[in-house]
Amino acid sequence: MSEEISTPRSVPPVVEHQPAAECDLSDLRREVIESRNLVIKTDNLLKNLHAELKQMGRKQELFEKRHMMTSVAAYFLFAALATLGAFSFARSEIRGAREESAANEGKVKQLTQEVETLRRADGSRRDASEKAARAYDLLGSEKEGPGQTLAMDQALHADRQLLSRLEAKALDERTAGMRAKMAQAALERGNAAFHRNDWTGAAQELTRYIELEPRVEESMVWFRLGNALTQAKEHQRAIPALESFIKASGGTKTSQYAGYLLGTDYEETNNAEKARQSYERALGLFPGSEFASLIRGRLKRLSAQKGAPQPAPTPAPAAAQAANPKL
């Protein structure tokens, strides 16, 4: 018989089982404790959360205040910048408007002046046209006399630049014939007055002739005019006439006498040097003539004088006739 060998069996430990009621109570107590701890922990967490929420609320309020203050500051800054910009723009616009206004005022003033100038020019043209028309009518209607003389004066002194080409041509055509007729009449009256020693009348009529006929072809007209003016003691006016005669006549006895008259005119106008030159030139033409002694006497007196020149006596009309028997 075989011998049975058996392994020893393990014996489970003896577990002391508590009663079920005590086990449930212990678990319940533990759960209650855990629940209480959890509630306490939750409450602490809620308190911390509440504190954090309050802090966040304060931060939010502070942030909102700062944001509001920043917004207000930004608004005021924007308003100030906008106001400054608007003010600058307004000033720029005002300055531009003032400059434009000043420019417009200048233009208005300039245009007003131009209009006034045109108005005056138009008025001058109308006046000149009316005067030319009156002179034109008078030249065709007036007989020889003061009326015709007045009409000729108006025609001669009419401003051709203010007249139209047609008006100027018509006036010139009517004036030309009348001028020649009046000039010839003035010359005849002047010569007649000269021959009767009417120096004032001769000077007036011969001056009138030269005004009507500026291109004098007869040189004796200058001599008669210069002689008449010298005798009438209008020495300043006599000088140009006598110089014109001497220049045109050449070396004649009448030229010598004209030089003598010219010297006396220069003496009377306090120009001793010109007088001396005139006397010397006249003496050089005919040293042995009847006027030579008079001229030498004048030269000696000029040489002897050191002060103001003495008034020269008026040449005798007989001497003028002797100088040119045909006068």
C-alpha positions in Angstrom: 0.0 0.0 0.0 1.3 3.1 -0.9 1.6 5.7 1.6 -0.5 8.8 1.0 1.2 11.9 1.5 -0.9 15.1 1.8 0.1 18.6 1.9 -1.0 20.6 4.8 -4.0 23.0 4.0 -3.9 26.6 4.8 -6.2 27.7 7.4 -7.8 31.1 6.7 -7.3 33.6 9.3 -9.9 34.2 11.6 -11.6 37.4 10.9 -13.5 39.0 13.5 -16.6 40.3 11.9 -18.2 43.3 13.5 -21.8 43.6 13.6 -23.5 45.1 10.6 -25.0 48.0 12.5 -21.7 49.1 13.8 -20.1 48.9 10.4 -22.9 51.1 8.8 -22.7 53.7 11.5 -18.9 53.9 11.2 -19.2 54.4 7.5 -21.9 56.9 7.9 -19.9 58.8 10.4 -16.9 58.8 8.1 -19.0 60.0 5.2 -20.5 62.7 7.4 -17.1 63.8 8.4 -15.9 63.8 4.9 -19.0 65.6 3.8 -18.5 68.2 6.5 -14.9 68.6 5.5 -16.0 68.9 1.9 -18.6 71.5 2.9 -16.0 73.4 4.9 -13.6 73.2 2.0 -16.3 74.2 -0.5 -17.3 77.1 1.8 -13.7 78.2 2.0 -13.4 78.0 -1.7 -16.6 80.0 -2.1 -15.4 82.6 0.3 -12.1 82.8 -1.6 -14.0 82.9 -4.8 -16.3 85.7 -3.4 -13.2 87.6 -2.3 -11.6 87.2 -5.6 -14.9 88.3 -7.3 -15.1 91.3 -5.1 -11.4 92.2 -5.9 -12.1 91.6 -9.6 -15.2 93.9 -9.3 -13.1 96.6 -7.7 -10.5 96.2 -10.4 -13.2 96.3 -13.0 -14.6 99.5 -11.4 -11.2 101.0 -11.2 -10.6 100.0 -14.8 -13.9 101.5 -15.8 -13.1 104.7 -14.0 -9.7 104.9 -15.6 -11.3 104.1 -19.0 -13.9 106.8 -18.4 -11.3 109.3 -17.3 -9.2 108.3 -20.4 -12.2 108.6 -22.6 -13.1 112.0 -21.1 -9.5 113.2 -21.4 -9.4 111.9 -25.0 -12.7 113.6 -25.7 -11.5 116.9 -24.3 -8.2 116.5 -26.2 -10.0 115.7 -29.4 -12.4 118.6 -28.8 -9.5 120.9 -28.1 -7.6 119.7 -31.2 -10.8 120.0 -33.2 -11.4 123.5 -31.9 -7.9 124.5 -32.6 -8.1 123.0 -36.0 -11.4 124.7 -36.7 -10.0 128.0 -35.4 -6.9 127.7 -37.5 -9.0 126.8 -40.5 -11.3 129.6 -39.8 -8.4 132.1 -39.5 -6.9 130.7 -42.7 -10.3 131.1 -44.4 -10.7 134.6 -43.0 -7.2 135.6 -44.0 -7.8 134.2 -47.5 -11.2 136.0 -47.6 -9.5 139.2 -46.5 -6.7 138.9 -49.1 -9.3 138.1 -51.8 -11.4 141.0 -50.6 -8.4 143.3 -50.7 -7.5 142.0 -54.2 -11.1 142.5 -55.3 -11.1 146.0 -53.9 -7.9 146.7 -55.7 -9.4 145.4 -58.9 -12.6 147.4 -58.3 -10.5 150.5 -57.7 -8.4 149.9 -60.8 -11.5 149.2 -62.9 -13.2 152.3 -61.5 -10.1 154.4 -62.4 -10.1 152.8 -65.9 -13.8 153.5 -66.3 -13.3 157.1 -65.1 -10.4 157.5 -67.5 -12.4 156.1 -70.3 -15.3 158.4 -69.3 -13.0 161.5 -69.3 -11.5 160.4 -72.6 -14.9 160.0 -74.1 -16.0 163.3 -72.7 -12.8 164.9 -74.1 -13.5 163.3 -77.5 -17.0 164.6 -77.5 -15.9 168.1 -76.5 -13.2 168.1 -79.1 -15.6 166.8 -81.7 -18.1 169.5 -80.8 -15.5 172.2 -80.9 -14.2 170.9 -84.3 -17.8 170.9 -85.6 -18.3 174.5 -84.5 -15.0 175.6 -85.9 -15.8 173.8 -89.2 -19.2 175.6 -89.4 -17.7 179.0 -88.5 -14.9 178.7 -91.1 -17.6 178.2 -93.7 -19.9 180.9 -92.5 -17.9 183.7 -90.9 -16.5 186.6 -92.9 -13.0 188.0 -92.3 -12.9 189.5 -88.8 -12.9 188.5 -85.2 -15.3 185.6 -85.8 -13.2 184.1 -88.5 -10.0 184.6 -86.4 -11.7 182.8 -83.5 -12.8 180.0 -85.8 -9.3 179.6 -87.1 -7.8 179.6 -83.6 -10.2 176.8 -82.6 -9.4 174.9 -85.8 -5.6 175.2 -85.3 -5.7 174.3 -81.7 -8.1 171.4 -82.0 -6.6 168.2 -80.7 -6.4 165.9 -83.8 -5.8 162.8 -81.6 -9.2 163.2 -80.1 -10.9 163.5 -83.5 -11.8 160.8 -85.9 -9.9 160.5 -89.1 -12.9 161.8 -91.1 -13.4 164.8 -88.7 -9.7 165.7 -88.8 -9.5 165.4 -92.6 -12.6 167.6 -93.1 -11.4 170.2 -90.6 -7.9 170.2 -92.2 -9.2 170.6 -95.7 -11.4 173.5 -94.7 -8.7 175.1 -92.6 -5.9 174.9 -95.2 -7.5 177.4 -97.7 -8.7 179.7 -94.9 -5.3 179.6 -93.2 -3.5 180.7 -96.4 -6.0 183.5 -96.9 -5.8 184.7 -93.3 -2.0 184.4 -93.3 -1.7 186.6 -96.3 -4.1 189.2 -94.9 -2.1 189.2 -91.6 1.2 189.7 -93.5 -0.2 192.6 -95.5 -1.6 194.2 -92.3 1.7 193.6 -90.5 3.8 195.1 -93.4 1.5 198.1 -93.5 1.8 198.7 -89.7 5.6 198.3 -90.0 5.8 201.0 -92.7 3.8 203.4 -90.6 6.0 202.7 -87.5 3.1 201.0 -85.6 5.4 198.6 -83.9 2.8 196.9 -81.6 0.4 196.4 -84.5 3.2 195.1 -86.7 4.5 192.7 -84.1 1.0 191.4 -83.5 0.1 190.9 -87.1 3.4 189.4 -88.1 3.3 187.0 -85.2 -0.1 186.0 -86.3 1.2 185.4 -89.8 4.0 183.1 -88.5 1.4 181.2 -86.4 -0.7 180.7 -89.5 2.3 180.0 -91.8 5.1 178.4 -89.8 7.3 177.8 -92.9 8.2 181.4 -93.6 9.8 181.7 -97.0 10.4 185.4 -97.0 13.3 186.2 -94.6 12.3 189.9 -94.3 9.3 188.8 -92.3 11.7 187.8 -89.5 13.5 191.1 -89.8 10.3 193.2 -89.6 9.0 191.1 -86.7 12.3 191.3 -84.8 12.6 195.1 -85.5 9.0 195.7 -84.4 9.5 193.7 -81.2 12.7 195.5 -80.4 11.1 198.9 -81.0 8.2 197.8 -78.8 10.7 196.8 -76.1 9.8 193.2 -76.2 13.5 192.2 -76.3 13.2 188.6 -75.3 10.7 187.8 -78.1 12.8 189.8 -80.6 15.9 187.6 -80.2 14.6 184.4 -81.9 13.2 186.4 -84.8 16.4 188.4 -85.5 18.5 185.3 -85.2 16.3 183.5 -87.7 16.7 186.5 -90.1 20.5 186.6 -89.7 20.8 182.9 -90.3 18.6 183.1 -93.5 19.7 186.4 -95.0 23.5 186.1 -95.2 25.9 189.1 -95.4 23.7 192.1 -96.2 23.5 195.6 -94.7 20.1 194.6 -93.4 21.8 191.7 -91.7 24.3 194.1 -90.2 21.5 196.3 -88.8 19.7 193.2 -87.6 22.9 192.2 -85.7 23.0 195.6 -84.2 19.3 195.2 -83.0 20.1 191.7 -81.7 23.0 193.1 -79.7 20.8 195.7 -78.1 18.2 192.9 -77.3 20.9 190.9 -75.6 22.0 193.9 -73.6 18.5 194.6 -72.5 18.2 191.0 -71.3 21.5 191.2 -69.4 23.5 188.9 -71.6 26.6 191.0 -72.3 28.7 188.2 -73.9 26.0 187.4 -76.5 25.6 191.1 -77.2 29.4 191.5 -77.8 29.4 188.5 -80.2 26.4 190.0 -82.1 28.1 193.4 -82.4 31.4 191.9 -83.5 29.7 189.7 -86.1 27.6 192.7 -87.4 30.7 194.9 -87.5 32.6 192.3 -89.5 30.1 192.4 -92.3 30.6 196.1 -93.3 33.2 197.9 -91.2 32.7 201.1 -93.2 28.9 201.3 -93.2 26.8 204.0 -91.5 26.0 201.5 -88.7 29.7 200.8 -88.0 30.2 203.8 -85.7 27.1 202.8 -83.6 28.3 199.3 -83.3 31.8 200.3 -82.3 30.4 202.6 -79.6 28.4 199.7 -78.2 31.5 197.5 -78.1 33.5 200.2 -76.4 30.8 200.7 -73.8 30.6 196.9 -73.2 34.4 196.8 -72.8 34.4 199.7 -70.3 31.5 198.3 -68.3 32.3 196.3 -65.2 29.0 196.5 -63.4 25.5 195.9 -64.7 24.9 196.9 -68.3 23.2 200.2 -68.9 19.9 200.1 -70.8 20.4 200.6 -74.6 18.5 203.3 -76.3 15.9 202.2 -78.8 17.2 202.3 -82.4 15.7 205.1 -84.4 13.1 204.1 -87.0 15.0 206.1 -89.5 18.0 203.9 -89.1 15.8 200.9 -89.9 14.6 202.6 -93.1 18.2 203.5 -94.0 19.3 199.9 -93.6 16.9 198.8 -96.3 15.2 201.5 -98.3 12.7 198.9 -99.6 11.2 198.3 -96.2 
